[in-house]
Amino acid sequence: MVDFETRIPAAYDPFSEAKEAGSAGAKEYVHIRIQQRNGKKSLTTVQGLGKEFSYEKILKDLKKEFCCNGNVVRDKYVGKVIQLQGDQRKNVSQFLLSAHIVNKDQIKIHGF
């Protein structure tokens, strides 16, 4: 008789590599969203920028570039979020690319 050794495989988590911060497959996305306010008024929010960036300096440049008002809001789940008045999604994405803050494949634009 031939002895076969049967092994039951352990549970495999396919997302374990993506959870590691330094993993090559893990991407940090910058989410640019629009939120409808009253009637025609809207807000553009930017979240997911790296912690090494100064949100206040980026906000100052965005406000000066697009002639709009905005602020930095601290959320306990998401972290810091930049809010701008109006629909500035395309402008913000072009600004982040031209300033070499993020790459094009790291930007996700949401809304309408």
N, CA, C and O atoms as a GROMACS GRO file, in nm:
protein
  448
    1MET      N    1   0.082  -0.118   0.000
    1MET     CA    2   0.000   0.000   0.000
    1MET      C    3   0.087   0.124   0.000
    1MET      O    4   0.198   0.125   0.053
    2VAL      N    5   0.036   0.227  -0.059
    2VAL     CA    6   0.107   0.354  -0.066
    2VAL      C    7   0.044   0.448   0.036
    2VAL      O    8  -0.078   0.464   0.042
    3ASP      N    9   0.130   0.510   0.116
    3ASP     CA   10   0.079   0.606   0.215
    3ASP      C   11   0.073   0.745   0.152
    3ASP      O   12   0.173   0.801   0.107
    4PHE      N   13  -0.048   0.798   0.150
    4PHE     CA   14  -0.066   0.935   0.102
    4PHE      C   15  -0.088   1.026   0.222
    4PHE      O   16  -0.166   0.998   0.312
    5GLU      N   17  -0.017   1.133   0.218
    5GLU     CA   18  -0.032   1.230   0.326
    5GLU      C   19  -0.130   1.336   0.280
    5GLU      O   20  -0.103   1.411   0.186
    6THR      N   21  -0.243   1.342   0.345
    6THR     CA   22  -0.343   1.441   0.307
    6THR      C   23  -0.327   1.565   0.394
    6THR      O   24  -0.319   1.557   0.517
    7ARG      N   25  -0.324   1.675   0.328
    7ARG     CA   26  -0.313   1.802   0.399
    7ARG      C   27  -0.433   1.888   0.362
    7ARG      O   28  -0.472   1.898   0.246
    8ILE      N   29  -0.488   1.948   0.461
    8ILE     CA   30  -0.599   2.040   0.439
    8ILE      C   31  -0.538   2.180   0.434
    8ILE      O   32  -0.471   2.222   0.528
    9PRO      N   33  -0.560   2.250   0.324
    9PRO     CA   34  -0.499   2.383   0.314
    9PRO      C   35  -0.559   2.480   0.416
    9PRO      O   36  -0.678   2.474   0.448
   10ALA      N   37  -0.474   2.567   0.465
   10ALA     CA   38  -0.519   2.669   0.560
   10ALA      C   39  -0.597   2.776   0.485
   10ALA      O   40  -0.587   2.788   0.363
   11ALA      N   41  -0.673   2.853   0.558
   11ALA     CA   42  -0.752   2.960   0.497
   11ALA      C   43  -0.659   3.060   0.430
   11ALA      O   44  -0.559   3.102   0.489
   12TYR      N   45  -0.693   3.098   0.310
   12TYR     CA   46  -0.611   3.191   0.233
   12TYR      C   47  -0.687   3.321   0.216
   12TYR      O   48  -0.802   3.322   0.173
   13ASP      N   49  -0.622   3.430   0.250
   13ASP     CA   50  -0.682   3.562   0.234
   13ASP      C   51  -0.621   3.628   0.111
   13ASP      O   52  -0.505   3.667   0.114
   14PRO      N   53  -0.699   3.640   0.001
   14PRO     CA   54  -0.642   3.698  -0.121
   14PRO      C   55  -0.609   3.846  -0.110
   14PRO      O   56  -0.534   3.898  -0.192
   15PHE      N   57  -0.664   3.915  -0.010
   15PHE     CA   58  -0.640   4.057   0.005
   15PHE      C   59  -0.534   4.089   0.110
   15PHE      O   60  -0.515   4.206   0.144
   16SER      N   61  -0.467   3.988   0.161
   16SER     CA   62  -0.368   4.012   0.266
   16SER      C   63  -0.252   4.098   0.217
   16SER      O   64  -0.199   4.180   0.293
   17GLU      N   65  -0.213   4.082   0.092
   17GLU     CA   66  -0.104   4.162   0.037
   17GLU      C   67  -0.146   4.307   0.020
   17GLU      O   68  -0.065   4.398   0.040
   18ALA      N   69  -0.272   4.330  -0.017
   18ALA     CA   70  -0.319   4.466  -0.040
   18ALA      C   71  -0.334   4.543   0.090
   18ALA      O   72  -0.331   4.666   0.090
   19LYS      N   73  -0.349   4.472   0.201
   19LYS     CA   74  -0.365   4.539   0.330
   19LYS      C   75  -0.235   4.596   0.383
   19LYS      O   76  -0.235   4.689   0.464
   20GLU      N   77  -0.124   4.541   0.337
   20GLU     CA   78   0.006   4.590   0.384
   20GLU      C   79   0.032   4.728   0.324
   20GLU      O   80   0.010   4.749   0.205
   21ALA      N   81   0.077   4.819   0.405
   21ALA     CA   82   0.094   4.958   0.361
   21ALA      C   83   0.202   4.972   0.255
   21ALA      O   84   0.187   5.050   0.161
   22GLY      N   85   0.310   4.898   0.267
   22GLY     CA   86   0.421   4.911   0.175
   22GLY      C   87   0.411   4.822   0.054
   22GLY      O   88   0.505   4.812  -0.024
   23SER      N   89   0.300   4.758   0.036
   23SER     CA   90   0.285   4.664  -0.074
   23SER      C   91   0.278   4.736  -0.207
   23SER      O   92   0.225   4.847  -0.216
   24ALA      N   93   0.334   4.673  -0.310
   24ALA     CA   94   0.334   4.736  -0.442
   24ALA      C   95   0.194   4.738  -0.501
   24ALA      O   96   0.162   4.827  -0.581
   25GLY      N   97   0.109   4.643  -0.465
   25GLY     CA   98  -0.027   4.637  -0.519
   25GLY      C   99  -0.122   4.733  -0.451
   25GLY      O  100  -0.228   4.762  -0.506
   26ALA      N  101  -0.088   4.782  -0.335
   26ALA     CA  102  -0.177   4.872  -0.262
   26ALA      C  103  -0.162   5.013  -0.317
   26ALA      O  104  -0.051   5.066  -0.327
   27LYS      N  105  -0.275   5.074  -0.353
   27LYS     CA  106  -0.273   5.210  -0.406
   27LYS      C  107  -0.350   5.301  -0.313
   27LYS      O  108  -0.455   5.264  -0.259
   28GLU      N  109  -0.297   5.416  -0.295
   28GLU     CA  110  -0.364   5.519  -0.217
   28GLU      C  111  -0.434   5.611  -0.317
   28GLU      O  112  -0.369   5.685  -0.390
   29TYR      N  113  -0.566   5.605  -0.320
   29TYR     CA  114  -0.641   5.687  -0.414
   29TYR      C  115  -0.677   5.821  -0.352
   29TYR      O  116  -0.698   5.832  -0.232
   30VAL      N  117  -0.683   5.922  -0.437
   30VAL     CA  118  -0.733   6.054  -0.399
   30VAL      C  119  -0.872   6.064  -0.460
   30VAL      O  120  -0.887   6.060  -0.582
   31HIS      N  121  -0.973   6.078  -0.374
   31HIS     CA  122  -1.111   6.083  -0.418
   31HIS      C  123  -1.156   6.228  -0.428
   31HIS      O  124  -1.146   6.304  -0.331
   32ILE      N  125  -1.207   6.266  -0.545
   32ILE     CA  126  -1.259   6.401  -0.567
   32ILE      C  127  -1.409   6.384  -0.592
   32ILE      O  128  -1.451   6.322  -0.689
   33ARG      N  129  -1.489   6.442  -0.501
   33ARG     CA  130  -1.634   6.424  -0.509
   33ARG      C  131  -1.703   6.559  -0.514
   33ARG      O  132  -1.647   6.662  -0.479
   34ILE      N  133  -1.829   6.554  -0.559
   34ILE     CA  134  -1.913   6.674  -0.556
   34ILE      C  135  -2.035   6.641  -0.472
   34ILE      O  136  -2.092   6.533  -0.483
   35GLN      N  137  -2.075   6.736  -0.388
   35GLN     CA  138  -2.194   6.720  -0.305
   35GLN      C  139  -2.289   6.833  -0.336
   35GLN      O  140  -2.250   6.950  -0.334
   36GLN      N  141  -2.414   6.800  -0.365
   36GLN     CA  142  -2.515   6.900  -0.395
   36GLN      C  143  -2.565   6.962  -0.266
   36GLN      O  144  -2.596   6.892  -0.170
   37ARG      N  145  -2.571   7.094  -0.263
   37ARG     CA  146  -2.622   7.166  -0.147
   37ARG      C  147  -2.762   7.216  -0.176
   37ARG      O  148  -2.851   7.137  -0.208
   38ASN      N  149  -2.784   7.345  -0.167
   38ASN     CA  150  -2.915   7.404  -0.191
   38ASN      C  151  -2.927   7.445  -0.337
   38ASN      O  152  -2.845   7.524  -0.385
   39GLY      N  153  -3.025   7.394  -0.409
   39GLY     CA  154  -3.049   7.436  -0.546
   39GLY      C  155  -2.929   7.415  -0.636
   39GLY      O  156  -2.891   7.301  -0.665
   40LYS      N  157  -2.868   7.525  -0.681
   40LYS     CA  158  -2.753   7.517  -0.772
   40LYS      C  159  -2.619   7.514  -0.698
   40LYS      O  160  -2.515   7.499  -0.762
   41LYS      N  161  -2.620   7.529  -0.568
   41LYS     CA  162  -2.496   7.533  -0.491
   41LYS      C  163  -2.439   7.392  -0.474
   41LYS      O  164  -2.512   7.296  -0.456
   42SER      N  165  -2.306   7.383  -0.479
   42SER     CA  166  -2.242   7.253  -0.462
   42SER      C  167  -2.106   7.269  -0.393
   42SER      O  168  -2.049   7.378  -0.389
   43LEU      N  169  -2.056   7.157  -0.339
   43LEU     CA  170  -1.926   7.151  -0.274
   43LEU      C  171  -1.841   7.047  -0.344
   43LEU      O  172  -1.891   6.942  -0.384
   44THR      N  173  -1.714   7.075  -0.359
   44THR     CA  174  -1.619   6.977  -0.408
   44THR      C  175  -1.532   6.934  -0.291
   44THR      O  176  -1.475   7.019  -0.223
   45THR      N  177  -1.522   6.804  -0.267
   45THR     CA  178  -1.439   6.754  -0.158
   45THR      C  179  -1.324   6.671  -0.214
   45THR      O  180  -1.339   6.598  -0.312
   46VAL      N  181  -1.208   6.685  -0.150
   46VAL     CA  182  -1.087   6.613  -0.189
   46VAL      C  183  -1.039   6.538  -0.065
   46VAL      O  184  -1.010   6.599   0.038
   47GLN      N  185  -1.030   6.406  -0.076
   47GLN     CA  186  -0.982   6.327   0.038
   47GLN      C  187  -0.884   6.222  -0.009
   47GLN      O  188  -0.888   6.178  -0.124
   48GLY      N  189  -0.796   6.182   0.081
   48GLY     CA  190  -0.702   6.076   0.049
   48GLY      C  191  -0.562   6.125   0.015
   48GLY      O  192  -0.478   6.045  -0.026
   49LEU      N  193  -0.536   6.254   0.031
   49LEU     CA  194  -0.400   6.302   0.009
   49LEU      C  195  -0.310   6.247   0.119
   49LEU      O  196  -0.357   6.218   0.229
   50GLY      N  197  -0.185   6.234   0.092
   50GLY     CA  198  -0.090   6.180   0.188
   50GLY      C  199  -0.074   6.269   0.311
   50GLY      O  200  -0.098   6.390   0.305
   51LYS      N  201  -0.034   6.208   0.421
   51LYS     CA  202  -0.017   6.284   0.545
   51LYS      C  203   0.106   6.373   0.542
   51LYS      O  204   0.121   6.463   0.625
   52GLU      N  205   0.196   6.347   0.447
   52GLU     CA  206   0.317   6.429   0.440
   52GLU      C  207   0.292   6.566   0.378
   52GLU      O  208   0.378   6.653   0.384
   53PHE      N  209   0.173   6.587   0.318
   53PHE     CA  210   0.140   6.715   0.256
   53PHE      C  211   0.074   6.807   0.356
   53PHE      O  212   0.006   6.762   0.448
   54SER      N  213   0.096   6.937   0.338
   54SER     CA  214   0.030   7.038   0.420
   54SER      C  215  -0.103   7.074   0.351
   54SER      O  216  -0.104   7.139   0.247
   55TYR      N  217  -0.212   7.032   0.412
   55TYR     CA  218  -0.344   7.057   0.354
   55TYR      C  219  -0.373   7.206   0.345
   55TYR      O  220  -0.437   7.251   0.250
   56GLU      N  221  -0.327   7.281   0.443
   56GLU     CA  222  -0.354   7.425   0.444
   56GLU      C  223  -0.285   7.496   0.328
   56GLU      O  224  -0.343   7.586   0.267
   57LYS      N  225  -0.162   7.456   0.296
   57LYS     CA  226  -0.091   7.518   0.184
   57LYS      C  227  -0.154   7.480   0.050
   57LYS      O  228  -0.164   7.563  -0.040
   58ILE      N  229  -0.196   7.354   0.037
   58ILE     CA  230  -0.264   7.312  -0.086
   58ILE      C  231  -0.394   7.387  -0.101
   58ILE      O  232  -0.428   7.431  -0.211
   59LEU      N  233  -0.469   7.401   0.008
   59LEU     CA  234  -0.595   7.474   0.004
   59LEU      C  235  -0.574   7.619  -0.035
   59LEU      O  236  -0.651   7.674  -0.114
   60LYS      N  237  -0.471   7.681   0.018
   60LYS     CA  238  -0.442   7.821  -0.014
   60LYS      C  239  -0.415   7.837  -0.163
   60LYS      O  240  -0.465   7.931  -0.225
   61ASP      N  241  -0.337   7.746  -0.221
   61ASP     CA  242  -0.309   7.752  -0.365
   61ASP      C  243  -0.434   7.725  -0.448
   61ASP      O  244  -0.455   7.789  -0.551
   62LEU      N  245  -0.517   7.629  -0.405
   62LEU     CA  246  -0.641   7.599  -0.477
   62LEU      C  247  -0.735   7.719  -0.476
   62LEU      O  248  -0.794   7.753  -0.578
   63LYS      N  249  -0.749   7.783  -0.361
   63LYS     CA  250  -0.838   7.898  -0.350
   63LYS      C  251  -0.790   8.013  -0.438
   63LYS      O  252  -0.871   8.081  -0.502
   64LYS      N  253  -0.660   8.035  -0.441
   64LYS     CA  254  -0.605   8.143  -0.522
   64LYS      C  255  -0.617   8.112  -0.671
   64LYS      O  256  -0.644   8.202  -0.751
   65GLU      N  257  -0.596   7.986  -0.708
   65GLU     CA  258  -0.598   7.946  -0.848
   65GLU      C  259  -0.739   7.952  -0.907
   65GLU      O  260  -0.757   7.995  -1.021
   66PHE      N  261  -0.840   7.907  -0.830
   66PHE     CA  262  -0.975   7.893  -0.884
   66PHE      C  263  -1.071   8.001  -0.837
   66PHE      O  264  -1.190   7.996  -0.871
   67CYS      N  265  -1.024   8.099  -0.760
   67CYS     CA  266  -1.107   8.209  -0.712
   67CYS      C  267  -1.234   8.159  -0.642
   67CYS      O  268  -1.345   8.201  -0.675
   68CYS      N  269  -1.215   8.070  -0.547
   68CYS     CA  270  -1.328   8.018  -0.471
   68CYS      C  271  -1.288   8.008  -0.325
   68CYS      O  272  -1.170   8.017  -0.291
   69ASN      N  273  -1.386   7.988  -0.239
   69ASN     CA  274  -1.358   7.975  -0.097
   69ASN      C  275  -1.352   7.826  -0.062
   69ASN      O  276  -1.402   7.742  -0.136
   70GLY      N  277  -1.291   7.795   0.052
   70GLY     CA  278  -1.281   7.656   0.094
   70GLY      C  279  -1.223   7.646   0.233
   70GLY      O  280  -1.178   7.745   0.291
   71ASN      N  281  -1.224   7.523   0.287
   71ASN     CA  282  -1.165   7.499   0.418
   71ASN      C  283  -1.123   7.353   0.430
   71ASN      O  284  -1.156   7.270   0.346
   72VAL      N  285  -1.048   7.325   0.538
   72VAL     CA  286  -1.004   7.189   0.567
   72VAL      C  287  -1.087   7.139   0.684
   72VAL      O  288  -1.091   7.202   0.790
   73VAL      N  289  -1.153   7.025   0.665
   73VAL     CA  290  -1.238   6.966   0.768
   73VAL      C  291  -1.172   6.838   0.818
   73VAL      O  292  -1.122   6.759   0.737
   74ARG      N  293  -1.170   6.818   0.948
   74ARG     CA  294  -1.111   6.697   1.006
   74ARG      C  295  -1.225   6.600   1.038
   74ARG      O  296  -1.315   6.631   1.116
   75ASP      N  297  -1.220   6.481   0.975
   75ASP     CA  298  -1.320   6.376   0.996
   75ASP      C  299  -1.254   6.264   1.075
   75ASP      O  300  -1.139   6.228   1.047
   76LYS      N  301  -1.324   6.208   1.172
   76LYS     CA  302  -1.259   6.107   1.256
   76LYS      C  303  -1.240   5.974   1.184
   76LYS      O  304  -1.155   5.895   1.226
   77TYR      N  305  -1.316   5.946   1.079
   77TYR     CA  306  -1.300   5.822   1.004
   77TYR      C  307  -1.206   5.838   0.885
   77TYR      O  308  -1.122   5.752   0.860
   78VAL      N  309  -1.221   5.946   0.812
   78VAL     CA  310  -1.147   5.965   0.687
   78VAL      C  311  -1.018   6.042   0.708
   78VAL      O  312  -0.921   6.019   0.635
   79GLY      N  313  -1.014   6.131   0.804
   79GLY     CA  314  -0.898   6.217   0.824
   79GLY      C  315  -0.929   6.357   0.776
   79GLY      O  316  -1.042   6.405   0.792
   80LYS      N  317  -0.831   6.423   0.719
   80LYS     CA  318  -0.851   6.560   0.670
   80LYS      C  319  -0.913   6.557   0.530
   80LYS      O  320  -0.876   6.476   0.445
   81VAL      N  321  -1.010   6.647   0.510
   81VAL     CA  322  -1.079   6.660   0.381
   81VAL      C  323  -1.079   6.806   0.342
   81VAL      O  324  -1.110   6.893   0.424
   82ILE      N  325  -1.044   6.833   0.217
   82ILE     CA  326  -1.048   6.970   0.164
   82ILE      C  327  -1.184   6.992   0.100
   82ILE      O  328  -1.228   6.911   0.018
   83GLN      N  329  -1.252   7.101   0.136
   83GLN     CA  330  -1.380   7.137   0.077
   83GLN      C  331  -1.364   7.269   0.001
   83GLN      O  332  -1.306   7.364   0.051
   84LEU      N  333  -1.418   7.271  -0.121
   84LEU     CA  334  -1.415   7.392  -0.204
   84LEU      C  335  -1.556   7.424  -0.251
   84LEU      O  336  -1.637   7.333  -0.270
   85GLN      N  337  -1.585   7.552  -0.270
   85GLN     CA  338  -1.715   7.592  -0.321
   85GLN      C  339  -1.722   7.568  -0.470
   85GLN      O  340  -1.625   7.592  -0.542
   86GLY      N  341  -1.837   7.520  -0.516
   86GLY     CA  342  -1.861   7.502  -0.659
   86GLY      C  343  -1.811   7.368  -0.710
   86GLY      O  344  -1.753   7.289  -0.636
   87ASP      N  345  -1.834   7.344  -0.838
   87ASP     CA  346  -1.790   7.220  -0.904
   87ASP      C  347  -1.648   7.242  -0.957
   87ASP      O  348  -1.630   7.298  -1.064
   88GLN      N  349  -1.549   7.197  -0.882
   88GLN     CA  350  -1.408   7.218  -0.916
   88GLN      C  351  -1.337   7.084  -0.943
   88GLN      O  352  -1.215   7.077  -0.932
   89ARG      N  353  -1.412   6.980  -0.977
   89ARG     CA  354  -1.353   6.846  -0.989
   89ARG      C  355  -1.242   6.840  -1.093
   89ARG      O  356  -1.132   6.792  -1.064
   90LYS      N  357  -1.268   6.887  -1.214
   90LYS     CA  358  -1.166   6.882  -1.320
   90LYS      C  359  -1.050   6.974  -1.289
   90LYS      O  360  -0.934   6.939  -1.312
   91ASN      N  361  -1.080   7.092  -1.235
   91ASN     CA  362  -0.974   7.187  -1.201
   91ASN      C  363  -0.881   7.130  -1.094
   91ASN      O  364  -0.759   7.143  -1.105
   92VAL      N  365  -0.939   7.067  -0.991
   92VAL     CA  366  -0.858   7.012  -0.883
   92VAL      C  367  -0.771   6.898  -0.934
   92VAL      O  368  -0.654   6.888  -0.898
   93SER      N  369  -0.828   6.811  -1.017
   93SER     CA  370  -0.749   6.698  -1.069
   93SER      C  371  -0.633   6.748  -1.155
   93SER      O  372  -0.522   6.695  -1.146
   94GLN      N  373  -0.656   6.850  -1.239
   94GLN     CA  374  -0.548   6.906  -1.320
   94GLN      C  375  -0.443   6.974  -1.233
   94GLN      O  376  -0.323   6.965  -1.261
   95PHE      N  377  -0.487   7.042  -1.127
   95PHE     CA  378  -0.394   7.107  -1.036
   95PHE      C  379  -0.304   7.005  -0.966
   95PHE      O  380  -0.183   7.024  -0.957
   96LEU      N  381  -0.364   6.896  -0.915
   96LEU     CA  382  -0.286   6.794  -0.845
   96LEU      C  383  -0.186   6.726  -0.938
   96LEU      O  384  -0.077   6.690  -0.896
   97LEU      N  385  -0.224   6.709  -1.065
   97LEU     CA  386  -0.132   6.649  -1.162
   97LEU      C  387  -0.018   6.745  -1.197
   97LEU      O  388   0.098   6.704  -1.205
   98SER      N  389  -0.052   6.872  -1.219
   98SER     CA  390   0.051   6.968  -1.259
   98SER      C  391   0.148   6.999  -1.145
   98SER      O  392   0.264   7.031  -1.169
   99ALA      N  393   0.102   6.988  -1.020
   99ALA     CA  394   0.188   7.013  -0.905
   99ALA      C  395   0.265   6.888  -0.864
   99ALA      O  396   0.343   6.891  -0.769
  100HIS      N  397   0.244   6.777  -0.935
  100HIS     CA  398   0.311   6.649  -0.908
  100HIS      C  399   0.285   6.599  -0.766
  100HIS      O  400   0.373   6.543  -0.701
  101ILE      N  401   0.161   6.621  -0.719
  101ILE     CA  402   0.123   6.571  -0.587
  101ILE      C  403   0.081   6.425  -0.597
  101ILE      O  404   0.115   6.344  -0.510
  102VAL      N  405   0.007   6.390  -0.702
  102VAL     CA  406  -0.035   6.252  -0.726
  102VAL      C  407  -0.017   6.219  -0.874
  102VAL      O  408   0.001   6.308  -0.957
  103ASN      N  409  -0.023   6.090  -0.905
  103ASN     CA  410  -0.020   6.044  -1.044
  103ASN      C  411  -0.162   6.034  -1.097
  103ASN      O  412  -0.258   6.034  -1.020
  104LYS      N  413  -0.174   6.025  -1.228
  104LYS     CA  414  -0.306   6.022  -1.290
  104LYS      C  415  -0.384   5.897  -1.251
  104LYS      O  416  -0.506   5.902  -1.238
  105ASP      N  417  -0.315   5.784  -1.233
  105ASP     CA  418  -0.386   5.660  -1.199
  105ASP      C  419  -0.427   5.655  -1.052
  105ASP      O  420  -0.494   5.559  -1.011
  106GLN      N  421  -0.390   5.753  -0.973
  106GLN     CA  422  -0.429   5.757  -0.831
  106GLN      C  423  -0.551   5.844  -0.806
  106GLN      O  424  -0.600   5.850  -0.693
  107ILE      N  425  -0.603   5.911  -0.908
  107ILE     CA  426  -0.716   6.003  -0.891
  107ILE      C  427  -0.846   5.933  -0.931
  107ILE      O  428  -0.854   5.871  -1.037
  108LYS      N  429  -0.946   5.944  -0.845
  108LYS     CA  430  -1.081   5.893  -0.876
  108LYS      C  431  -1.177   6.010  -0.863
  108LYS      O  432  -1.186   6.073  -0.758
  109ILE      N  433  -1.249   6.038  -0.970
  109ILE     CA  434  -1.345   6.148  -0.970
  109ILE      C  435  -1.486   6.088  -0.962
  109ILE      O  436  -1.523   6.004  -1.043
  110HIS      N  437  -1.564   6.132  -0.863
  110HIS     CA  438  -1.698   6.081  -0.841
  110HIS      C  439  -1.800   6.193  -0.864
  110HIS      O  440  -1.766   6.311  -0.856
  111GLY      N  441  -1.923   6.155  -0.892
  111GLY     CA  442  -2.032   6.252  -0.897
  111GLY      C  443  -2.105   6.251  -1.030
  111GLY      O  444  -2.051   6.210  -1.133
  112PHE      N  445  -2.225   6.296  -1.024
  112PHE     CA  446  -2.320   6.306  -1.136
  112PHE      C  447  -2.294   6.202  -1.239
  112PHE      O  448  -2.365   6.196  -1.340
   0.00000   0.00000   0.00000
